[in-house]
Every structure is written in C-alpha cells, then in structure tokens.
Amino acid sequence: MNNPLDDLCVLPMNLNQFIGWYRELGKLKIFWAKQLNSVKLVSADEEKCLMEIEWAIRKHTERAIMIVAKDSNKASEMLRKSNDRYLDATKLVMIPEVDTLNPPYEINARSILYFWDQASNTLEPNSEVRITTLFTWSDNDVETFKQIHKRSWGFFIPPRKEDHIIVLAHLNDTPVGMAYFNKNNFNIDYGIHVIRNLWRNRIGTRILRETLDLGEKLGAKHISVVRVLRSLKISSSDKRAILFYRSNNPFLRLNVYRLAE
C-alpha cells in the first residue's frame, strides 16, 4: 500500500488531504459526496486505490466504496476483485475523463471533476471585467447573487457564510457573474455562473483566474470544480459547462460514475 503521505493514486492530494477535501464536498449533497462519517483506505498502489466510505443519511448510515484508477481496465480489475465483499455498497468509480467505463457495468449517475493550479494555461480573460471579493455580504447582495444564478442556470442556491468567499464579476458596473469559492477545501461550489446573454465573453475565465489567485493567497496548491450531469446523455447546459471548463485547460480531468445495483 502507498504511504498515505503520498498522492492518492491519480489525485493531486494525499489521503488525509482527500478526506478533508471530500468531507467539505459532502455539504453539496451530491450522489458521490454526502455528509461523511468515515473514509478508510483499503488498498492502494500507483495505478488504483479503493476506499470504504460511510455517509450519514438522516437517521441511518449508507455504505459506499470509491475506486480511483488511472484507467478503466484498472478500475474494472478492482471492481471484480471487490464485488463479493461489497455486494450491498454503493459503488463509485473515478477515472480520467478521456477513458470510458465499459460494459458489463451499468452507470446510473455521472459527474465531472476538474483541477487547476497556477500553471494551468487558461484562456485569456476578459480585461474589461472588474472583480470584487466578498467575505461577508448583505441581504441586498444575496438578491444580486440570486438574479445571477437564475439568469445562468435557472435556480438559486444561497451561499454559506461559514464556508464561502464570493467572487463577483462586474461589467460596466453591473454584476454579471459569480462563484462561491469554498475557503475550506478550495472547491468552486456549484460552479462558475455568468448571465446567459453574456456567455462566451471570457467572463467566466476572469472569475476562474481570480479564484486561482485567491486560492494561492490562502495556501491552495490547486482548486477544483464539480458538476453533476443532469442526464447520462448530457444536456445542452451540461455540454456548454463542460466545454467551458475544458477550454480553460484543467491539469486533471476526471469522471465520477455511480454504478447501478
């Protein structure tokens, strides 16, 4: 087994860093990250690892395993070896985005996970965009956030004062985009949002560069973003979001799958 002080398989963090990052990610309550009870590393080498996970779901617990692997073949190998031991557990697989988890495995949920660092070669950001960074905010500010969210992805999720730093983009003094930067795990919670009629103007790239700079000031080696896809067939909104993130050249691009029972 790898020394837990080393990077965890393909992830740019060691086991202890992963647990801290993943515990915070559980506040998003997505299919592969929920309120965390525990993580146990069962086996690991440079190409693959397997973790046992226990989530707190209301008044009961749910058991899952997460396999992180350098390719689908290594993931399939570990799935075959562990299947009998974890018959009743939710099975999660994380592999590079360029790879595909092939049958006989049936997938019922998919997410993307991207990482950037200061060396990432992002697109040239819009130089006309002005950024403000909010560590505290008022009810009026929340109304501004709500309008940006609704004009971006159609609904609103409020920020958490104990976790988020708001990166707010202005064009001609009008708020046009934003991100919730999680100061605890350096994830861009719920992604980058720009009002629809201003998409493809590098406003999102400007926000991304600001989060990278903010993360560096806070001691982050990298930042991340997660998007859960609405459909396995990839909706038009998911496709646009993925293309935006990819075009800004994350140094690591991963798919996270949940297998059907």
N, C-alpha and C positions, 0 to 999 in steps of 0.2 A: 504494500500500500504506500502511496505517496506520503511524504511528510506533510501534515496539514498546514505547514507554514509555506509550502509551495503553492503555485497557482493550481486551481482545481480544474484539472483536465483542460478543456478549451477556454474556460472562463478566465478573465483577467483579474482574478482575486483568489485568495486562499480560502480555506474552509471557514475560518472564523469571520472573515470579511463577508463571505457569501451569506452566512447565517444572519449577520446584522443587516445586510442589504435586503435579503429576502424577507426577514421579519417586518421591515418597514414597508416593503412592497405589498405585504399581506393586507395593508389598510385599503388597497384598491379593490379587494374582494373580487378578484378575477378567478377564472377556472383553475389556474395553476399557482395562485398565491392568495392564501386566505389567512385569517388570524392564526398565528403559529403557536403551537405548543412546543414542538421539538423537531430537530433535524439530527439524524445520525448518519455518518458516512460509513457505509457497509463495505464497499470495495472501491479501489481507485488505482489507476495507472495513468500514464501519459495520454492514452487514447480514449479512455472511457472511465466513468465512475457511476456508482449507484448510491443514492441516498434514501433513507427511510424518513418520511415526513408525517407528522401528526398535526392536524388542524383542529382548532376549537370551533365547532359549528353549533351555535346556540347552546343547548344543554348537553350536547354529546360531542364525541370526537370522531374525526374521519382520518383514515389511514391512506397514505399515498406513497408511491415511490417515484423518484425522478432519476432518469438515466440521462447523463450528459455524455455525448460521444463525438469524436472527430468526424464520423461519417455514419451513414445509415447501416452499413454492414456491422460495425462495432456495436451500434445500438441494438440491432436485431440479435446479435450473438448474446448480449447481456439479457435481453428480454427472454430468450429461450431458456437460458440457464436459471433465471429467477422466477419463471412463471409459476411453478408449483408452490413456491414459498409464499407468493404474494397474490393468490387467487382472488381475494376479496378486496385488494387495494386498488385505488385509482392509479392508473399508470400514465406517467408523463414522460415524454421524450424530448430532449433538446439537442438539435443537430444543426450544422451550418445551413444557412438558407439556400445555398446552391445545391444542396442534396435533397433527396425525397425519401420519405419512409414508405417503402413499397408493401404491397400485399404479402402475406395474409393479414396484415394489421389494418384494421378499420379505424379511421380517425373521426372523432365527432366534435372536435374543437381545435382551433389553431390560433396562435399568437405570434407576433414578431417581437424580437428583442435586439436592439441595436446599441452599440457603444461607440463613443467618440473620445478622443483626447486632444490636447493642444496641437499635436502634429497632424491631425486629420485635415485633409485638403478639401475643405468645404467650398461651395460656390462663393463667388464674390457677393457680399451682402449689399443690400440697398443702402447707399450712403446718405439718403435723404431721411431715413428713419431715425427718430430720436427715441432713446430708451430711458425709461425711469424704472428704478428698482425699489419695490415697496416691501419693507419688513413688517410694517403694520398698515392697516387700511380701515377706512370708514364704511358706513352703510352705503354712502354715495359711490364709493369705489366699487363695492360689491355689485351695485346696479350696473356700473360700467363693465365689469367682468361678465355679468350675465348677458348683456347685449352682444358682447364679442362672441361668447360661446354659442348663443342662439343663432348668430349670423355666420357661424363657422360650421358647427356640426348639429345644430338644431335643438339642443337642450343644454341645461346648465348644471354643473356640479360646483358647489361652493368650495373655496379654499379652506384649509385647516390652519388656524393661526399658530398652532404649536409646531407645525411642520414646514409650512410653505413660505418661500420668498417669491413675490410676484415680479415677473419680468414683463413690463408693459411697453408696447411699441406704439409710437405716435407718428402720424404722417400729417404734416400741416397742422399740428397741434390737436389732431383728432385721434383718439385711441382706436387702433385698427387691428391689434394682435396682442397675444399674451401667452405666457406659460407659467405653470406652477412649478417652481424648482424646489424639490424636496431637500432641505438642508441636512437631513439625517442620513440619506443614502445616495444623494446626488442623482436621483432619477427625475426626469421631467414628467411629473404625474399628469396623466390624461393627455399628454402630447402637446404639441405646439398648435395654436389656433390663430387664424387670420380670417377676417371677414371675407366672404366668398367673392365679392366683386373685385377684390384686390389680390386674389391668388395669382401666383406666377410673377410676382414683382419682387422676389427675393426678400420680402419682409420676414417670412419665417426663417430664412437663413440668418438674417440680422439677429433675430431672437436666439437662434441656436448658438451663434458666436458669443452672444452676451452670456448665455448660461455656461458656456465653456470658460469664459473669463471669470465669471462669478465662482464657478466650481474650483478653479485654480486658486483663487484668493482664499477659499475655505479649506484648501488642502486636498482637493479631489485629484486623483490621477486620471480619472475618466468620468464621463457622465453617461447615462443610459436613458432609453425611452422604450416603453412597451405599448403595443397596440394589439388588442384582441380583435380578431376579424369577425365581422357580423355574420359571415357565411363562408363555408369552405370554398364556394365558387368565386369568392372575392367580389364584393360590391364595388360600385364605381367610386364611392367615397373612400373605401379602404385602398383601392388601387391608387388613387391620387395621393393619399397619405404615404403609402409605401414608396411611390416614385419620388416624392419629395425627400424622404429620409435617405433613400438610396443615392439620390443625386448629390447629396451632401457628404458622401463617402465615409460612412462609419468604418472604423477599422475592424469591427466584428459584427457580423450579421447572422442571427440565429432564428430558427423556427422552433416554437414550442408546441408540441402536439399532446392532446389527450386521447387515449385510445378508448374505443368503445368496449363495453364489458362483454 
